[in-house]
């Protein structure tokens, strides 16, 4: 990757889809993440993580019966998500069962989706572009077809969100790092609403994402080294931003949105 390789060396930095999308929303919030300031764990994040574990288990091991669904959720939580559950404050069995019930509804919709060409679930990428720049990511599932690879991201929230195209672009970028060329298609699907966004990324699209990532790395490193701040951009995401209490733009946005 020519553009990232040309970035001046500095403190090691790991770039993820979350950091990239966050920077697009609000550079200062992305900088805060690198300084160790993260959103508080929540019921919604635990629910999403557990739902994705269930989807992956379905694809790799087969359908999960209704009678054993709660048990499978408990197994996945105990093996992979017990810390997230505790951090989200879900301590009562009734609270956990309520989350499982919501996931069961999403799972019924998930089961109706075609799985032709499925090759792997929860595909992790960890690519060292240079000695001090790493690109990391995790794609929900990869399917292979006549045209090539199709990367799919399932959303468990109420909608796909405003950043879905940026996230899909980043996935195409990470895929290109590992495989040398873009995937044939990237897709995001909302299991709550059925909404679907798809794109067929080109080499030029991937190069544009790399340009953005390179500029982001330069800006974040400069702010970290100089101990300065970056620009702040307010929006609906301010409700969940961990630096909102000390951000005048964020507080104004939250007050306006109600």
C-alpha positions in Angstrom: 0.0 0.0 0.0 1.9 3.0 -1.3 0.0 5.7 0.5 0.3 4.2 4.0 3.9 3.2 3.4 4.7 6.9 2.7 3.3 8.1 6.0 6.2 9.3 8.3 7.0 6.9 11.1 5.8 7.5 14.6 4.1 5.9 17.5 2.6 2.4 16.7 -1.0 2.7 15.8 -3.7 0.1 15.1 -6.5 1.1 12.7 -9.8 -0.6 12.9 -13.2 0.0 11.2 -14.4 1.5 14.5 -11.6 4.0 14.6 -12.0 4.9 11.0 -15.8 5.4 11.2 -15.4 7.3 14.5 -12.8 9.6 12.9 -15.2 10.3 10.0 -17.9 11.2 12.5 -15.7 13.3 14.9 -11.9 13.4 14.8 -11.7 14.4 18.5 -13.7 11.3 19.5 -11.3 9.1 17.6 -8.4 10.8 19.3 -10.0 10.1 22.6 -10.2 6.4 21.8 -6.4 6.4 21.2 -6.0 8.1 24.6 -8.0 5.3 26.2 -11.4 6.9 26.5 -14.1 4.4 25.3 -17.9 4.3 25.5 -19.3 2.5 28.5 -20.3 -1.1 27.8 -24.1 -1.3 27.4 -26.9 -3.8 27.0 -27.1 -3.0 23.3 -23.4 -3.8 22.7 -23.6 -7.1 24.7 -26.8 -8.0 22.8 -25.1 -7.3 19.4 -22.0 -9.3 20.4 -24.0 -12.3 21.5 -26.2 -12.2 18.5 -23.2 -12.3 16.2 -21.8 -15.3 18.1 -25.2 -17.1 17.5 -25.1 -16.2 13.8 -21.6 -17.6 13.4 -22.5 -20.7 15.3 -25.5 -21.3 13.0 -23.3 -20.9 9.9 -20.5 -23.2 11.1 -22.4 -25.8 13.1 -26.0 -25.7 11.7 -29.4 -24.4 12.9 -30.1 -24.0 16.6 -33.4 -25.4 17.8 -35.8 -23.3 19.8 -35.7 -25.7 22.8 -31.9 -25.3 23.1 -31.5 -21.7 22.1 -31.2 -20.3 25.7 -28.6 -22.9 26.6 -26.6 -22.1 23.5 -26.7 -18.4 24.4 -25.5 -19.2 27.9 -22.6 -21.3 26.5 -21.5 -18.6 24.1 -21.7 -16.0 26.9 -19.7 -18.1 29.3 -17.0 -18.9 26.8 -16.6 -15.5 25.2 -18.7 -12.7 26.7 -19.0 -13.1 30.4 -16.9 -9.9 30.9 -19.1 -7.9 28.6 -22.2 -9.1 30.3 -21.0 -8.1 33.7 -19.7 -4.7 32.4 -23.1 -4.1 30.9 -24.7 -4.6 34.3 -26.8 -7.7 33.3 -26.7 -9.5 36.6 -30.2 -10.9 37.0 -31.3 -14.1 35.1 -34.4 -12.2 34.0 -32.3 -9.5 32.4 -30.3 -12.1 30.5 -33.4 -14.0 29.4 -34.9 -10.8 28.1 -31.8 -10.2 25.9 -32.0 -13.8 24.7 -35.6 -13.4 23.7 -34.7 -10.4 21.6 -31.9 -12.3 20.0 -34.2 -15.2 19.2 -36.4 -12.8 17.2 -33.4 -11.6 15.2 -32.2 -15.2 14.8 -35.5 -16.2 13.2 -35.0 -13.5 10.6 -31.4 -14.5 10.1 -32.3 -18.1 9.4 -34.3 -17.0 6.4 -31.3 -15.4 4.7 -29.6 -17.5 2.0 -26.3 -19.0 2.9 -25.2 -20.3 -0.5 -21.4 -20.0 -0.9 -20.6 -19.5 2.8 -17.0 -20.1 3.5 -16.2 -18.6 6.9 -17.6 -16.5 9.8 -16.1 -13.8 12.0 -13.0 -13.5 9.8 -10.3 -11.6 11.6 -7.7 -9.5 9.8 -4.4 -8.3 11.4 -2.1 -6.8 8.7 1.1 -4.9 9.5 1.3 -2.3 6.7 4.5 -0.9 8.1 6.5 -1.5 11.3 4.3 1.0 13.1 0.9 0.9 11.3 -1.4 -2.1 11.7 -4.8 -2.6 10.1 -7.2 -4.8 12.1 -10.7 -5.9 11.4 -13.3 -8.5 11.7 -15.9 -9.3 9.0 -19.1 -11.1 10.0 -19.0 -13.6 7.1 -17.5 -14.3 3.7 -19.3 -15.9 0.9 -17.8 -17.0 -2.4 -19.6 -16.9 -5.8 -18.9 -16.9 -9.4 -18.0 -13.2 -9.3 -15.7 -13.5 -6.3 -15.9 -12.9 -2.5 -18.9 -11.2 -0.9 -18.4 -9.7 2.5 -21.5 -9.5 4.7 -22.0 -7.4 7.9 -25.2 -8.0 9.9 -26.6 -5.2 12.0 -28.7 -5.9 15.1 -29.7 -2.3 15.9 -32.8 -0.4 14.8 -31.2 0.7 11.5 -28.1 0.5 9.5 -26.8 3.9 10.6 -25.2 6.8 8.7 -21.8 5.3 8.6 -22.5 1.9 7.0 -21.0 2.8 3.6 -17.7 4.0 5.3 -17.6 0.8 7.3 -18.1 -1.4 4.1 -15.4 0.6 2.4 -13.0 -0.1 5.2 -13.8 -3.8 4.9 -13.0 -3.7 1.2 -9.7 -2.0 2.1 -8.8 -4.7 4.7 -9.7 -7.4 2.3 -7.5 -5.9 -0.4 -4.6 -5.8 2.0 -4.9 -9.5 2.7 -5.9 -10.7 -0.8 -4.4 -8.2 -3.2 -7.7 -7.0 -4.8 -11.1 -5.8 -3.6 -14.0 -8.2 -2.9 -16.7 -8.5 -5.5 -19.3 -7.1 -3.2 -19.7 -5.8 0.3 -23.1 -5.9 2.0 -24.7 -4.7 5.2 -28.1 -6.1 6.3 -30.3 -4.9 9.2 -32.0 -7.9 10.8 -34.3 -5.6 12.6 -35.7 -3.8 9.5 -34.6 -5.8 6.5 -32.8 -2.7 5.1 -29.8 -3.6 2.9 -26.9 -1.7 1.5 -24.5 -3.2 -1.0 -21.6 -2.0 -3.1 -19.1 -3.4 -5.7 -15.9 -1.7 -4.6 -13.2 -1.0 -7.3 -9.5 -0.6 -6.9 -10.0 3.2 -7.1 -12.5 3.0 -4.2 -10.0 1.1 -2.1 -7.3 3.6 -3.0 -9.6 6.4 -1.8 -10.1 4.7 1.5 -6.3 4.3 1.9 -5.9 8.0 1.2 -8.4 8.7 4.0 -6.7 6.3 6.4 -3.2 7.8 5.7 -4.5 11.3 6.4 -6.2 10.1 9.5 -3.0 8.5 10.8 -1.0 11.7 10.2 -3.6 13.8 12.0 -4.0 11.5 15.0 -0.3 11.0 15.5 0.3 14.8 15.3 -2.3 15.5 17.9 -1.0 12.7 20.2 2.6 13.9 19.9 1.8 17.6 20.4 -0.8 16.8 23.1 -3.4 18.9 21.2 -7.0 18.3 20.2 -8.7 17.8 16.8 -11.9 19.2 15.4 -15.2 18.2 16.9 -18.3 17.4 14.9 -21.7 17.1 16.6 -24.4 14.7 15.6 -26.8 12.0 16.9 -23.9 9.8 17.9 -23.0 12.4 20.6 -25.6 10.6 22.9 -23.2 7.7 23.3 -19.9 9.6 23.1 -17.7 9.3 26.3 -16.3 12.8 25.9 -19.7 14.4 25.5 -19.9 15.7 29.1 -16.9 18.0 28.5 -17.7 18.9 24.8 -19.8 22.0 24.2 -20.7 20.9 20.7 -21.8 17.4 21.9 -23.9 18.8 24.8 -25.6 21.2 22.4 -26.4 18.4 20.0 -27.8 16.2 22.8 -29.9 19.1 24.1 -31.3 19.8 20.6 -32.1 16.1 19.9 -33.7 15.6 23.2 
